[in-house]
Amino acid sequence: MLHDALGRPLHDLRVSVTDRCNFRCAYCMPRDVYDRDHVYLPRDEILTFEEIERLVRVFAGLGVEKVRLTGGEPLLRHDLDDLVARVAAVERISDVAMTTNGSTLARHATALAEAGLDRVTVSLDAVDDTSFRGAADVDFPVARVLEGIDAAKDAGLTPVKINTVVRRGLNDETIVDIAGAFRETGHIVRFIEYMDVGSSNDWKMKDVVTADQILATIADEWPLDPIDPNYPGEVVRRWRYRDGQGEIGVIASVSKPFCGECTRLRLSADGSIYTCLFATQGTDLRDPLRSGATDEELVELITAVWQARSDRYSEERTGVSLGLPKVEMSFIGG
């Protein structure tokens, strides 16, 4: 297994299949930046399914076992079930997941499950229509996302995980509503502290609702007890309802950084690898791939990047790294 400069193994690969999205969530793709004049990647600069499949095989040989398809919004990529089938067939890949905004999940869930998708995570920041439209900054009914979650459950993509980014003044007053909507359903809501991803979301510490504050808000309604992690290095901290009606999680990258256990590498839609969600630059694999590089040469390139990796941005957030220009989350996936 490949280890970085801090002894962390390479275990998880996040693959962005597109830089496009049909929502305009303020923490990811604020509308004033991603307006009608925004220039997206040309099609010929985006990795093909065949190229992604080949790279996944290379990464699997280096220790990757889990692959998550992201975006942008991955379901904007046509025939995504074809890519799922290709990735699921790679030897040593034991888990294929996807993060989506759920807008078209209802009509794709069955095909994705049949192709080999194991799990799905839906980004959802509110469950009432008014708050949802405000958080996603889009004229789209939340009911369609909820239909997608139901379809994922029916297709066997369970437990469905719900990612909710909590931002003060935007949706922090609806924390209990979101938790309550998915209690007793078998789905797992994961509340995420608002993070300074990218350089366009105008992040300020005062807008962060910490994990402890989120937990206290929920516990006032339904008492909670901590649960052990599912596996070493799991980034979410798990809690179960004391009355047995399910569980929630919190991801506390700001208040309780977990850099020391990070095993993730990110592959952007145009074929660059990034060793941190908060990275300032990546390493291109597309040009070597298209210029005839052998698998062995790709292994050497990836190995050099990972072994030199010493990223721990969240632990250094209050130091010199704060404020540096960073790659946007919509480009490399969350």
Contacts in CASP RR format, 6 or more apart in sequence:
PFRMAT RR
TARGET T0000
AUTHOR 0000-0000-0000
METHOD contacts of the structure
MODEL  1
MLHDALGRPLHDLRVSVTDRCNFRCAYCMPRDVYDRDHVYLPRDEILTFE
EIERLVRVFAGLGVEKVRLTGGEPLLRHDLDDLVARVAAVERISDVAMTT
NGSTLARHATALAEAGLDRVTVSLDAVDDTSFRGAADVDFPVARVLEGID
AAKDAGLTPVKINTVVRRGLNDETIVDIAGAFRETGHIVRFIEYMDVGSS
NDWKMKDVVTADQILATIADEWPLDPIDPNYPGEVVRRWRYRDGQGEIGV
IASVSKPFCGECTRLRLSADGSIYTCLFATQGTDLRDPLRSGATDEELVE
LITAVWQARSDRYSEERTGVSLGLPKVEMSFIGG
1 9 0 8 1.000
1 10 0 8 1.000
1 11 0 8 1.000
1 62 0 8 1.000
1 63 0 8 1.000
2 9 0 8 1.000
2 10 0 8 1.000
2 62 0 8 1.000
2 63 0 8 1.000
2 303 0 8 1.000
2 306 0 8 1.000
2 307 0 8 1.000
3 9 0 8 1.000
3 10 0 8 1.000
3 306 0 8 1.000
3 307 0 8 1.000
4 10 0 8 1.000
4 275 0 8 1.000
4 306 0 8 1.000
4 307 0 8 1.000
4 308 0 8 1.000
4 309 0 8 1.000
4 310 0 8 1.000
5 307 0 8 1.000
5 308 0 8 1.000
5 309 0 8 1.000
5 310 0 8 1.000
6 260 0 8 1.000
6 309 0 8 1.000
6 310 0 8 1.000
6 312 0 8 1.000
8 260 0 8 1.000
8 261 0 8 1.000
8 262 0 8 1.000
8 263 0 8 1.000
8 309 0 8 1.000
9 63 0 8 1.000
9 263 0 8 1.000
10 59 0 8 1.000
10 62 0 8 1.000
10 63 0 8 1.000
10 64 0 8 1.000
10 263 0 8 1.000
10 265 0 8 1.000
10 306 0 8 1.000
11 63 0 8 1.000
11 64 0 8 1.000
11 65 0 8 1.000
11 66 0 8 1.000
11 263 0 8 1.000
11 264 0 8 1.000
12 64 0 8 1.000
12 65 0 8 1.000
12 66 0 8 1.000
12 67 0 8 1.000
12 68 0 8 1.000
12 263 0 8 1.000
12 264 0 8 1.000
12 265 0 8 1.000
13 56 0 8 1.000
13 59 0 8 1.000
13 64 0 8 1.000
13 66 0 8 1.000
13 67 0 8 1.000
13 68 0 8 1.000
13 264 0 8 1.000
13 265 0 8 1.000
13 266 0 8 1.000
13 267 0 8 1.000
14 67 0 8 1.000
14 68 0 8 1.000
14 70 0 8 1.000
14 264 0 8 1.000
14 265 0 8 1.000
14 266 0 8 1.000
14 267 0 8 1.000
14 332 0 8 1.000
14 333 0 8 1.000
14 334 0 8 1.000
15 52 0 8 1.000
15 56 0 8 1.000
15 67 0 8 1.000
15 68 0 8 1.000
15 69 0 8 1.000
15 70 0 8 1.000
15 87 0 8 1.000
15 267 0 8 1.000
16 70 0 8 1.000
16 71 0 8 1.000
16 72 0 8 1.000
16 74 0 8 1.000
16 266 0 8 1.000
16 267 0 8 1.000
16 268 0 8 1.000
16 269 0 8 1.000
16 331 0 8 1.000
16 332 0 8 1.000
16 333 0 8 1.000
17 46 0 8 1.000
17 47 0 8 1.000
17 52 0 8 1.000
17 69 0 8 1.000
17 70 0 8 1.000
17 71 0 8 1.000
17 74 0 8 1.000
17 77 0 8 1.000
17 80 0 8 1.000
17 83 0 8 1.000
17 269 0 8 1.000
18 41 0 8 1.000
18 46 0 8 1.000
18 71 0 8 1.000
18 72 0 8 1.000
18 73 0 8 1.000
18 74 0 8 1.000
18 76 0 8 1.000
18 77 0 8 1.000
18 269 0 8 1.000
19 40 0 8 1.000
19 41 0 8 1.000
19 46 0 8 1.000
19 71 0 8 1.000
19 72 0 8 1.000
19 268 0 8 1.000
19 269 0 8 1.000
19 270 0 8 1.000
19 330 0 8 1.000
19 331 0 8 1.000
20 40 0 8 1.000
20 72 0 8 1.000
20 73 0 8 1.000
20 76 0 8 1.000
21 28 0 8 1.000
21 29 0 8 1.000
21 34 0 8 1.000
21 71 0 8 1.000
21 72 0 8 1.000
21 73 0 8 1.000
21 76 0 8 1.000
21 101 0 8 1.000
21 330 0 8 1.000
22 73 0 8 1.000
22 76 0 8 1.000
22 101 0 8 1.000
22 103 0 8 1.000
22 138 0 8 1.000
22 140 0 8 1.000
23 29 0 8 1.000
23 73 0 8 1.000
23 101 0 8 1.000
23 103 0 8 1.000
23 136 0 8 1.000
23 137 0 8 1.000
23 138 0 8 1.000
23 140 0 8 1.000
24 30 0 8 1.000
24 31 0 8 1.000
24 34 0 8 1.000
24 136 0 8 1.000
24 137 0 8 1.000
24 138 0 8 1.000
25 123 0 8 1.000
25 125 0 8 1.000
25 135 0 8 1.000
25 136 0 8 1.000
25 137 0 8 1.000
25 165 0 8 1.000
26 135 0 8 1.000
26 137 0 8 1.000
26 167 0 8 1.000
26 170 0 8 1.000
26 201 0 8 1.000
26 202 0 8 1.000
27 165 0 8 1.000
27 167 0 8 1.000
27 194 0 8 1.000
27 195 0 8 1.000
27 197 0 8 1.000
27 201 0 8 1.000
27 203 0 8 1.000
27 329 0 8 1.000
28 197 0 8 1.000
28 201 0 8 1.000
28 328 0 8 1.000
28 329 0 8 1.000
28 330 0 8 1.000
29 72 0 8 1.000
29 200 0 8 1.000
29 328 0 8 1.000
29 330 0 8 1.000
30 137 0 8 1.000
30 200 0 8 1.000
30 201 0 8 1.000
30 202 0 8 1.000
31 137 0 8 1.000
33 200 0 8 1.000
34 330 0 8 1.000
41 269 0 8 1.000
41 270 0 8 1.000
45 270 0 8 1.000
45 286 0 8 1.000
46 269 0 8 1.000
46 270 0 8 1.000
47 55 0 8 1.000
47 267 0 8 1.000
47 269 0 8 1.000
47 270 0 8 1.000
47 271 0 8 1.000
47 286 0 8 1.000
49 79 0 8 1.000
49 82 0 8 1.000
49 83 0 8 1.000
49 86 0 8 1.000
50 86 0 8 1.000
51 271 0 8 1.000
51 286 0 8 1.000
51 289 0 8 1.000
51 290 0 8 1.000
52 83 0 8 1.000
52 86 0 8 1.000
52 87 0 8 1.000
52 267 0 8 1.000
53 83 0 8 1.000
53 86 0 8 1.000
53 87 0 8 1.000
53 90 0 8 1.000
54 289 0 8 1.000
54 295 0 8 1.000
55 267 0 8 1.000
55 271 0 8 1.000
55 285 0 8 1.000
55 289 0 8 1.000
55 298 0 8 1.000
56 64 0 8 1.000
56 67 0 8 1.000
56 86 0 8 1.000
56 87 0 8 1.000
56 90 0 8 1.000
56 93 0 8 1.000
57 90 0 8 1.000
57 91 0 8 1.000
57 295 0 8 1.000
58 295 0 8 1.000
58 298 0 8 1.000
58 299 0 8 1.000
58 302 0 8 1.000
59 265 0 8 1.000
59 302 0 8 1.000
60 90 0 8 1.000
60 91 0 8 1.000
60 92 0 8 1.000
60 93 0 8 1.000
61 92 0 8 1.000
61 299 0 8 1.000
62 299 0 8 1.000
62 302 0 8 1.000
62 303 0 8 1.000
62 306 0 8 1.000
63 92 0 8 1.000
64 92 0 8 1.000
64 93 0 8 1.000
64 265 0 8 1.000
65 92 0 8 1.000
65 93 0 8 1.000
65 94 0 8 1.000
65 95 0 8 1.000
66 93 0 8 1.000
66 94 0 8 1.000
66 95 0 8 1.000
66 96 0 8 1.000
66 97 0 8 1.000
67 87 0 8 1.000
67 93 0 8 1.000
67 95 0 8 1.000
67 96 0 8 1.000
67 97 0 8 1.000
68 96 0 8 1.000
68 97 0 8 1.000
68 98 0 8 1.000
68 99 0 8 1.000
69 80 0 8 1.000
69 83 0 8 1.000
69 84 0 8 1.000
69 87 0 8 1.000
69 96 0 8 1.000
69 97 0 8 1.000
69 98 0 8 1.000
69 99 0 8 1.000
70 98 0 8 1.000
70 99 0 8 1.000
70 332 0 8 1.000
70 333 0 8 1.000
70 334 0 8 1.000
71 99 0 8 1.000
71 269 0 8 1.000
71 330 0 8 1.000
71 333 0 8 1.000
72 269 0 8 1.000
72 330 0 8 1.000
72 331 0 8 1.000
72 333 0 8 1.000
73 100 0 8 1.000
73 101 0 8 1.000
73 103 0 8 1.000
74 80 0 8 1.000
74 98 0 8 1.000
74 99 0 8 1.000
74 100 0 8 1.000
75 100 0 8 1.000
75 102 0 8 1.000
75 103 0 8 1.000
75 104 0 8 1.000
75 105 0 8 1.000
75 108 0 8 1.000
77 83 0 8 1.000
80 98 0 8 1.000
80 108 0 8 1.000
80 112 0 8 1.000
81 108 0 8 1.000
81 111 0 8 1.000
81 112 0 8 1.000
81 114 0 8 1.000
81 115 0 8 1.000
81 117 0 8 1.000
82 115 0 8 1.000
84 96 0 8 1.000
84 98 0 8 1.000
84 112 0 8 1.000
84 115 0 8 1.000
84 116 0 8 1.000
84 117 0 8 1.000
85 115 0 8 1.000
85 116 0 8 1.000
87 93 0 8 1.000
87 96 0 8 1.000
88 96 0 8 1.000
88 115 0 8 1.000
88 116 0 8 1.000
88 117 0 8 1.000
88 118 0 8 1.000
95 118 0 8 1.000
95 119 0 8 1.000
96 116 0 8 1.000
96 117 0 8 1.000
96 118 0 8 1.000
96 119 0 8 1.000
97 117 0 8 1.000
97 118 0 8 1.000
97 119 0 8 1.000
97 120 0 8 1.000
97 121 0 8 1.000
98 112 0 8 1.000
98 117 0 8 1.000
98 119 0 8 1.000
98 120 0 8 1.000
98 121 0 8 1.000
99 120 0 8 1.000
99 121 0 8 1.000
99 122 0 8 1.000
99 123 0 8 1.000
99 163 0 8 1.000
99 333 0 8 1.000
99 334 0 8 1.000
100 120 0 8 1.000
100 121 0 8 1.000
100 122 0 8 1.000
100 123 0 8 1.000
101 122 0 8 1.000
101 123 0 8 1.000
101 124 0 8 1.000
101 136 0 8 1.000
101 145 0 8 1.000
102 122 0 8 1.000
102 123 0 8 1.000
102 124 0 8 1.000
102 144 0 8 1.000
102 145 0 8 1.000
102 148 0 8 1.000
102 149 0 8 1.000
103 140 0 8 1.000
103 144 0 8 1.000
103 145 0 8 1.000
105 120 0 8 1.000
105 122 0 8 1.000
105 145 0 8 1.000
105 147 0 8 1.000
105 148 0 8 1.000
105 149 0 8 1.000
105 151 0 8 1.000
105 152 0 8 1.000
106 144 0 8 1.000
106 147 0 8 1.000
106 148 0 8 1.000
106 150 0 8 1.000
106 151 0 8 1.000
107 151 0 8 1.000
109 120 0 8 1.000
109 148 0 8 1.000
109 151 0 8 1.000
109 152 0 8 1.000
109 154 0 8 1.000
109 155 0 8 1.000
109 157 0 8 1.000
110 151 0 8 1.000
110 154 0 8 1.000
110 155 0 8 1.000
112 120 0 8 1.000
112 155 0 8 1.000
112 157 0 8 1.000
113 155 0 8 1.000
113 156 0 8 1.000
113 157 0 8 1.000
117 157 0 8 1.000
118 157 0 8 1.000
119 157 0 8 1.000
119 158 0 8 1.000
119 159 0 8 1.000
119 161 0 8 1.000
120 152 0 8 1.000
120 157 0 8 1.000
120 160 0 8 1.000
120 161 0 8 1.000
121 160 0 8 1.000
121 161 0 8 1.000
121 162 0 8 1.000
121 163 0 8 1.000
121 190 0 8 1.000
122 145 0 8 1.000
122 148 0 8 1.000
122 149 0 8 1.000
122 152 0 8 1.000
122 160 0 8 1.000
122 161 0 8 1.000
122 162 0 8 1.000
122 163 0 8 1.000
123 163 0 8 1.000
123 164 0 8 1.000
123 165 0 8 1.000
124 132 0 8 1.000
124 142 0 8 1.000
124 145 0 8 1.000
124 149 0 8 1.000
124 162 0 8 1.000
124 163 0 8 1.000
124 164 0 8 1.000
124 178 0 8 1.000
125 131 0 8 1.000
125 132 0 8 1.000
125 135 0 8 1.000
125 136 0 8 1.000
125 164 0 8 1.000
125 165 0 8 1.000
125 166 0 8 1.000
125 170 0 8 1.000
125 171 0 8 1.000
126 132 0 8 1.000
126 134 0 8 1.000
126 135 0 8 1.000
126 142 0 8 1.000
126 171 0 8 1.000
126 174 0 8 1.000
126 177 0 8 1.000
126 178 0 8 1.000
127 142 0 8 1.000
127 146 0 8 1.000
127 174 0 8 1.000
127 177 0 8 1.000
127 178 0 8 1.000
127 181 0 8 1.000
128 142 0 8 1.000
128 174 0 8 1.000
128 177 0 8 1.000
129 141 0 8 1.000
129 142 0 8 1.000
129 143 0 8 1.000
131 171 0 8 1.000
131 174 0 8 1.000
132 140 0 8 1.000
132 142 0 8 1.000
132 145 0 8 1.000
133 139 0 8 1.000
133 140 0 8 1.000
133 142 0 8 1.000
134 170 0 8 1.000
135 170 0 8 1.000
135 171 0 8 1.000
149 160 0 8 1.000
149 162 0 8 1.000
149 187 0 8 1.000
152 158 0 8 1.000
152 160 0 8 1.000
153 160 0 8 1.000
153 185 0 8 1.000
153 187 0 8 1.000
158 186 0 8 1.000
158 187 0 8 1.000
159 186 0 8 1.000
159 187 0 8 1.000
159 188 0 8 1.000
160 186 0 8 1.000
160 187 0 8 1.000
160 188 0 8 1.000
161 187 0 8 1.000
161 188 0 8 1.000
161 189 0 8 1.000
161 190 0 8 1.000
162 178 0 8 1.000
162 182 0 8 1.000
162 187 0 8 1.000
162 188 0 8 1.000
162 189 0 8 1.000
162 190 0 8 1.000
163 190 0 8 1.000
163 192 0 8 1.000
164 171 0 8 1.000
164 178 0 8 1.000
164 189 0 8 1.000
164 190 0 8 1.000
164 191 0 8 1.000
164 192 0 8 1.000
165 192 0 8 1.000
165 193 0 8 1.000
165 194 0 8 1.000
165 195 0 8 1.000
166 172 0 8 1.000
166 175 0 8 1.000
166 191 0 8 1.000
166 192 0 8 1.000
166 193 0 8 1.000
166 194 0 8 1.000
166 209 0 8 1.000
166 214 0 8 1.000
167 194 0 8 1.000
167 207 0 8 1.000
167 208 0 8 1.000
167 209 0 8 1.000
168 194 0 8 1.000
168 206 0 8 1.000
168 207 0 8 1.000
168 208 0 8 1.000
168 209 0 8 1.000
169 207 0 8 1.000
171 178 0 8 1.000
172 209 0 8 1.000
175 191 0 8 1.000
175 209 0 8 1.000
175 214 0 8 1.000
175 217 0 8 1.000
175 218 0 8 1.000
176 217 0 8 1.000
176 218 0 8 1.000
176 221 0 8 1.000
178 189 0 8 1.000
178 191 0 8 1.000
179 189 0 8 1.000
179 218 0 8 1.000
179 221 0 8 1.000
179 222 0 8 1.000
179 248 0 8 1.000
182 188 0 8 1.000
182 189 0 8 1.000
183 222 0 8 1.000
183 241 0 8 1.000
183 245 0 8 1.000
183 246 0 8 1.000
184 245 0 8 1.000
184 246 0 8 1.000
186 246 0 8 1.000
188 246 0 8 1.000
188 247 0 8 1.000
188 248 0 8 1.000
188 249 0 8 1.000
189 248 0 8 1.000
189 249 0 8 1.000
190 236 0 8 1.000
190 248 0 8 1.000
190 249 0 8 1.000
190 250 0 8 1.000
190 251 0 8 1.000
191 211 0 8 1.000
191 214 0 8 1.000
191 248 0 8 1.000
191 249 0 8 1.000
191 250 0 8 1.000
191 251 0 8 1.000
192 250 0 8 1.000
192 251 0 8 1.000
192 253 0 8 1.000
193 208 0 8 1.000
193 209 0 8 1.000
193 210 0 8 1.000
193 211 0 8 1.000
193 214 0 8 1.000
193 250 0 8 1.000
193 251 0 8 1.000
193 252 0 8 1.000
193 253 0 8 1.000
193 254 0 8 1.000
193 255 0 8 1.000
194 203 0 8 1.000
194 207 0 8 1.000
194 208 0 8 1.000
194 209 0 8 1.000
194 254 0 8 1.000
195 203 0 8 1.000
195 253 0 8 1.000
195 254 0 8 1.000
195 277 0 8 1.000
196 203 0 8 1.000
196 254 0 8 1.000
196 278 0 8 1.000
196 317 0 8 1.000
196 322 0 8 1.000
196 323 0 8 1.000
196 326 0 8 1.000
197 203 0 8 1.000
197 277 0 8 1.000
197 278 0 8 1.000
197 326 0 8 1.000
197 328 0 8 1.000
197 329 0 8 1.000
197 334 0 8 1.000
198 278 0 8 1.000
198 325 0 8 1.000
198 326 0 8 1.000
198 327 0 8 1.000
198 328 0 8 1.000
198 329 0 8 1.000
199 323 0 8 1.000
199 325 0 8 1.000
199 326 0 8 1.000
199 328 0 8 1.000
200 328 0 8 1.000
205 254 0 8 1.000
208 254 0 8 1.000
208 255 0 8 1.000
210 252 0 8 1.000
210 254 0 8 1.000
210 255 0 8 1.000
211 237 0 8 1.000
211 250 0 8 1.000
211 251 0 8 1.000
211 252 0 8 1.000
211 255 0 8 1.000
211 256 0 8 1.000
212 255 0 8 1.000
214 250 0 8 1.000
215 224 0 8 1.000
215 239 0 8 1.000
215 250 0 8 1.000
218 224 0 8 1.000
218 248 0 8 1.000
222 241 0 8 1.000
222 242 0 8 1.000
222 243 0 8 1.000
222 245 0 8 1.000
223 241 0 8 1.000
223 242 0 8 1.000
223 243 0 8 1.000
224 239 0 8 1.000
224 240 0 8 1.000
224 241 0 8 1.000
224 242 0 8 1.000
224 248 0 8 1.000
225 239 0 8 1.000
225 240 0 8 1.000
225 242 0 8 1.000
226 237 0 8 1.000
226 238 0 8 1.000
226 239 0 8 1.000
227 238 0 8 1.000
227 239 0 8 1.000
227 240 0 8 1.000
227 247 0 8 1.000
228 238 0 8 1.000
229 236 0 8 1.000
229 237 0 8 1.000
229 238 0 8 1.000
230 238 0 8 1.000
232 261 0 8 1.000
233 258 0 8 1.000
233 261 0 8 1.000
233 262 0 8 1.000
233 263 0 8 1.000
235 251 0 8 1.000
235 253 0 8 1.000
235 258 0 8 1.000
235 261 0 8 1.000
235 262 0 8 1.000
236 249 0 8 1.000
236 250 0 8 1.000
236 251 0 8 1.000
237 249 0 8 1.000
237 250 0 8 1.000
237 251 0 8 1.000
237 252 0 8 1.000
237 256 0 8 1.000
238 247 0 8 1.000
238 248 0 8 1.000
238 249 0 8 1.000
239 247 0 8 1.000
239 248 0 8 1.000
239 249 0 8 1.000
239 250 0 8 1.000
240 246 0 8 1.000
240 247 0 8 1.000
241 247 0 8 1.000
241 248 0 8 1.000
252 258 0 8 1.000
253 314 0 8 1.000
254 314 0 8 1.000
254 317 0 8 1.000
257 312 0 8 1.000
257 314 0 8 1.000
257 315 0 8 1.000
257 317 0 8 1.000
258 314 0 8 1.000
259 311 0 8 1.000
259 312 0 8 1.000
259 313 0 8 1.000
259 314 0 8 1.000
259 315 0 8 1.000
260 312 0 8 1.000
260 315 0 8 1.000
262 276 0 8 1.000
262 311 0 8 1.000
262 312 0 8 1.000
264 277 0 8 1.000
265 273 0 8 1.000
265 274 0 8 1.000
265 275 0 8 1.000
265 306 0 8 1.000
266 273 0 8 1.000
266 274 0 8 1.000
266 275 0 8 1.000
266 277 0 8 1.000
266 279 0 8 1.000
266 332 0 8 1.000
266 333 0 8 1.000
267 273 0 8 1.000
267 274 0 8 1.000
267 285 0 8 1.000
267 332 0 8 1.000
268 274 0 8 1.000
268 282 0 8 1.000
268 327 0 8 1.000
268 331 0 8 1.000
268 332 0 8 1.000
269 331 0 8 1.000
270 286 0 8 1.000
271 284 0 8 1.000
271 285 0 8 1.000
271 286 0 8 1.000
271 289 0 8 1.000
272 282 0 8 1.000
272 283 0 8 1.000
272 284 0 8 1.000
272 285 0 8 1.000
272 286 0 8 1.000
273 282 0 8 1.000
273 283 0 8 1.000
273 285 0 8 1.000
273 302 0 8 1.000
273 305 0 8 1.000
274 281 0 8 1.000
274 282 0 8 1.000
274 327 0 8 1.000
274 332 0 8 1.000
275 282 0 8 1.000
275 305 0 8 1.000
275 306 0 8 1.000
275 309 0 8 1.000
275 311 0 8 1.000
276 309 0 8 1.000
276 311 0 8 1.000
276 313 0 8 1.000
277 313 0 8 1.000
277 329 0 8 1.000
277 332 0 8 1.000
277 333 0 8 1.000
277 334 0 8 1.000
278 311 0 8 1.000
278 313 0 8 1.000
278 314 0 8 1.000
278 321 0 8 1.000
278 326 0 8 1.000
279 311 0 8 1.000
279 326 0 8 1.000
279 327 0 8 1.000
279 332 0 8 1.000
280 324 0 8 1.000
280 325 0 8 1.000
280 326 0 8 1.000
280 327 0 8 1.000
281 327 0 8 1.000
282 327 0 8 1.000
283 301 0 8 1.000
283 305 0 8 1.000
285 298 0 8 1.000
285 301 0 8 1.000
285 302 0 8 1.000
288 297 0 8 1.000
288 298 0 8 1.000
288 301 0 8 1.000
289 298 0 8 1.000
293 301 0 8 1.000
313 321 0 8 1.000
316 322 0 8 1.000
END
